[in-house]
Amino acid sequence: MNNTTVAIVTPFPFTTSFQANRIKFGVLLVLQILSIPCFLYVFTQFCIQRHLRQSLNHHIIFLLLTTSFIFVTISLPLSQAYLYNSYVYPTSNIYCHFWNWIHYSLNITNLFLMGFVGFEQNWFIFYPGLFENLIGKILFHYCPILCCLAYPTTFYFILIFLYPCRQWYNFTQLLCRWPCYYRTIPFFSIFVYIRVLIRLRSLKLQVLRWRQNRQMILQLWAISSLYLEYISYVRSGFASLNNLAYGD
């Protein structure tokens, strides 16, 4: 009886190997251990020094530290568990749902907060009168912060837990590959693109109006193309992973 050997061809064999994942795990673990005392020290200073809590320009800094601390203590260990084992455990959709939700929610929340802090610092410097009364503080400080916190968590909760699509998680990949809604983005964008073209031609809009809308259509097409290109690249990677070479 002939012995059969199986070789799995990967586009990046070292970076996705078991040894490479263990190295990544070790590096992240060291950085994680070093970062937690720093977080705790800063939180302690916020608790001790009252003026830090009362100053409006420190609120977003505190929230950025808080979301980063949650990421380091909750989301990062999930990634570390995968890197240590090179597979996802437990192998359940609920686990992958939660992992994707907290990962994307915390990352996008941090991006929103970082984006807003630039605007707010500009307001503090050039328009300090906006924050002199309670209404101004609510409109220009607390409401934007609440949106930065609530929108990403709610948005990804709906897309990951409630969006009606069939999940195709891969328990051998980081973050279980991706949630199912990723596959609907380019197709929905193409549908909108085609519908707009048909609608504009049927209405026989003016040339100027058509040119203005054409710019938006081209932007949508460019974004859709990026998603399609990304998915095609990933699929080619999966194809190479599943390419088995048999020998005698």
C-alpha positions as CSV (number, residue, x, y, z in Angstrom):
1,M,0.0,0.0,0.0
2,N,1.3,3.4,-1.0
3,N,1.9,6.1,1.6
4,T,0.2,9.4,0.8
5,T,1.7,12.7,1.9
6,V,-0.3,15.8,2.0
7,A,1.3,19.3,1.6
8,I,-0.7,22.5,2.2
9,V,0.5,25.4,0.1
10,T,0.0,28.8,1.7
11,P,0.8,32.2,0.2
12,F,2.7,33.2,3.4
13,P,3.9,30.0,5.0
14,F,6.0,31.5,7.7
15,T,3.6,34.2,8.9
16,T,0.7,31.7,9.2
17,S,2.7,28.8,10.6
18,F,2.3,27.3,14.1
19,Q,5.7,28.6,15.1
20,A,5.0,32.1,13.9
21,N,1.8,32.2,15.8
22,R,3.6,31.2,19.0
23,I,6.1,34.0,18.4
24,K,3.2,36.5,18.0
25,F,1.6,35.1,21.1
26,G,4.8,35.6,23.1
27,V,5.3,39.2,21.9
28,L,1.7,40.2,22.6
29,L,1.8,38.5,26.0
30,V,4.8,40.5,27.1
31,L,3.3,43.8,25.8
32,Q,0.0,43.0,27.5
33,I,1.7,42.3,30.9
34,L,3.6,45.5,30.7
35,S,0.6,47.6,29.6
36,I,-1.8,46.6,32.4
37,P,0.1,48.2,35.3
38,C,0.3,51.4,33.2
39,F,-3.5,51.4,32.7
40,L,-4.1,50.8,36.4
41,Y,-1.7,53.6,37.3
42,V,-3.5,56.1,35.0
43,F,-6.9,55.0,36.3
44,T,-5.7,55.4,39.9
45,Q,-4.6,59.0,39.1
46,F,-8.0,59.7,37.6
47,C,-9.7,58.5,40.8
48,I,-7.3,60.4,43.1
49,Q,-7.1,63.7,41.3
50,R,-10.5,65.3,41.0
51,H,-9.6,68.0,38.5
52,L,-8.8,65.3,36.0
53,R,-12.3,64.0,36.1
54,Q,-13.9,67.5,36.0
55,S,-11.9,68.8,33.1
56,L,-13.9,68.3,29.8
57,N,-10.8,67.8,27.7
58,H,-9.7,64.8,29.8
59,H,-13.0,62.9,29.3
60,I,-12.2,61.5,25.9
61,I,-8.6,60.6,27.1
62,F,-10.2,58.6,29.9
63,L,-12.6,56.9,27.5
64,L,-9.8,56.1,25.1
65,L,-7.8,54.5,27.9
66,T,-10.9,52.6,29.1
67,T,-11.8,51.1,25.6
68,S,-8.1,50.2,25.1
69,F,-8.0,48.6,28.5
70,I,-11.1,46.5,27.7
71,F,-9.5,45.5,24.4
72,V,-6.3,44.4,26.1
73,T,-8.1,42.5,28.8
74,I,-11.0,40.9,26.9
75,S,-10.5,41.1,23.1
76,L,-6.8,40.5,23.0
77,P,-6.9,37.3,25.0
78,L,-9.3,35.8,22.5
79,S,-6.7,36.5,19.7
80,Q,-3.9,35.2,21.9
81,A,-5.8,32.0,22.5
82,Y,-6.0,31.5,18.7
83,L,-2.3,32.4,18.2
84,Y,-1.3,29.9,20.9
85,N,-3.3,27.0,19.5
86,S,-3.5,28.1,15.8
87,Y,-7.2,27.3,15.8
88,V,-10.3,28.8,17.3
89,Y,-11.6,27.2,20.5
90,P,-14.5,26.8,21.4
91,T,-15.6,26.1,17.8
92,S,-19.0,27.7,18.0
93,N,-20.7,30.5,16.1
94,I,-21.7,32.3,19.3
95,Y,-18.0,32.5,20.3
96,C,-17.1,33.9,16.9
97,H,-20.0,36.3,17.0
98,F,-18.8,37.7,20.3
99,W,-15.2,37.8,19.2
100,N,-16.0,39.8,16.1
101,W,-18.4,42.0,17.8
102,I,-16.1,43.1,20.6
103,H,-13.1,43.3,18.3
104,Y,-14.7,45.6,15.7
105,S,-16.8,47.6,18.2
106,L,-13.8,48.5,20.4
107,N,-11.6,49.3,17.4
108,I,-14.1,51.5,15.7
109,T,-15.1,53.2,19.0
110,N,-11.4,54.1,19.4
111,L,-11.3,55.5,15.9
112,F,-14.4,57.6,16.4
113,L,-13.1,59.0,19.7
114,M,-9.7,59.8,18.1
115,G,-11.5,61.5,15.3
116,F,-13.8,63.5,17.6
117,V,-11.0,64.6,19.9
118,G,-9.4,66.5,17.1
119,F,-12.6,68.5,16.5
120,E,-13.1,69.1,20.2
121,Q,-9.6,70.3,20.9
122,N,-10.1,72.8,18.1
123,W,-13.3,74.0,19.7
124,F,-11.7,74.3,23.1
125,I,-9.0,76.5,21.6
126,F,-10.9,78.7,19.2
127,Y,-14.5,78.4,20.4
128,P,-14.4,78.1,24.2
129,G,-17.7,79.8,24.5
130,L,-19.4,76.6,23.2
131,F,-18.9,75.0,26.6
132,E,-19.8,77.8,29.0
133,N,-23.3,76.6,29.6
134,L,-25.0,73.2,30.2
135,I,-26.7,73.1,26.8
136,G,-23.4,73.7,25.0
137,K,-21.7,71.0,27.0
138,I,-24.5,68.5,26.2
139,L,-24.6,69.4,22.4
140,F,-20.9,69.7,21.7
141,H,-19.4,67.3,24.3
142,Y,-21.6,64.7,25.8
143,C,-23.8,63.9,22.8
144,P,-20.9,63.4,20.4
145,I,-19.2,61.2,22.9
146,L,-22.3,59.2,23.5
147,C,-22.6,58.7,19.7
148,C,-19.0,57.5,19.5
149,L,-19.7,54.9,22.1
150,A,-23.2,53.8,21.2
151,Y,-23.1,53.7,17.4
152,P,-20.2,51.2,16.8
153,T,-21.4,48.8,19.5
154,T,-25.1,48.9,18.2
155,F,-24.1,48.8,14.6
156,Y,-21.9,45.8,14.8
157,F,-24.3,44.0,17.2
158,I,-27.0,44.3,14.6
159,L,-24.8,43.2,11.7
160,I,-23.2,40.3,13.5
161,F,-26.0,39.0,15.7
162,L,-29.2,40.0,14.0
163,Y,-28.4,40.4,10.3
164,P,-30.1,37.5,8.4
165,C,-27.4,35.7,6.5
166,R,-25.7,32.3,6.7
167,Q,-22.5,32.2,8.6
168,W,-19.4,30.6,7.1
169,Y,-17.0,30.8,9.9
170,N,-13.6,29.2,9.5
171,F,-12.2,28.0,12.9
172,T,-8.7,27.8,11.6
173,Q,-8.4,31.5,11.0
174,L,-8.1,34.6,13.2
175,L,-11.5,36.1,14.0
176,C,-13.0,32.9,12.4
177,R,-12.3,34.6,9.0
178,W,-15.1,37.2,8.9
179,P,-18.9,37.7,9.6
180,C,-21.3,36.8,6.8
181,Y,-22.3,40.4,6.2
182,Y,-18.9,41.1,4.6
183,R,-20.0,39.2,1.5
184,T,-23.1,41.2,0.9
185,I,-21.3,44.6,0.8
186,P,-20.0,44.5,-2.7
187,F,-23.1,42.9,-4.2
188,F,-25.3,45.5,-2.6
189,S,-23.1,48.3,-3.8
190,I,-23.2,46.9,-7.4
191,F,-27.0,46.6,-7.1
192,V,-27.2,50.3,-6.1
193,Y,-24.8,51.2,-8.9
194,I,-26.9,49.5,-11.6
195,R,-30.2,50.8,-10.2
196,V,-28.9,54.4,-10.2
197,L,-27.8,54.0,-13.8
198,I,-31.1,52.7,-14.9
199,R,-33.0,55.3,-12.9
200,L,-31.0,58.2,-14.3
201,R,-31.4,57.1,-17.8
202,S,-35.1,56.6,-17.5
203,L,-35.6,60.0,-16.0
204,K,-33.4,61.7,-18.7
205,L,-31.8,64.1,-16.3
206,Q,-29.9,67.1,-17.4
207,V,-26.3,66.7,-18.3
208,L,-25.0,68.7,-15.3
209,R,-27.1,66.7,-12.9
210,W,-25.8,63.5,-14.5
211,R,-22.2,64.6,-14.1
212,Q,-22.7,65.4,-10.4
213,N,-24.3,62.0,-9.7
214,R,-21.7,60.3,-11.9
215,Q,-19.0,61.3,-9.5
216,M,-20.8,59.8,-6.6
217,I,-21.4,56.6,-8.6
218,L,-17.7,56.4,-9.5
219,Q,-16.9,56.7,-5.8
220,L,-19.3,53.9,-5.0
221,W,-17.9,51.8,-7.8
222,A,-14.3,52.4,-6.5
223,I,-15.3,51.3,-3.0
224,S,-17.1,48.3,-4.3
225,S,-14.1,47.3,-6.4
226,L,-11.9,47.4,-3.3
227,Y,-14.2,45.0,-1.5
228,L,-14.4,42.7,-4.6
229,E,-10.6,42.8,-5.0
230,Y,-10.1,42.0,-1.3
231,I,-12.5,39.1,-1.4
232,S,-11.1,37.7,-4.6
233,Y,-7.6,37.9,-3.1
234,V,-8.8,36.1,0.1
235,R,-10.6,33.5,-2.0
236,S,-7.4,32.8,-3.9
237,G,-5.6,32.4,-0.6
238,F,-8.2,29.9,0.5
239,A,-7.8,28.1,-2.8
240,S,-4.1,27.7,-2.3
241,L,-4.7,26.5,1.3
242,N,-7.0,23.8,0.0
243,N,-4.6,22.9,-2.8
244,L,-3.4,19.4,-1.8
245,A,-0.4,17.8,-3.4
246,Y,-0.5,13.9,-3.2
247,G,2.6,11.8,-3.6
248,D,3.3,8.1,-3.6
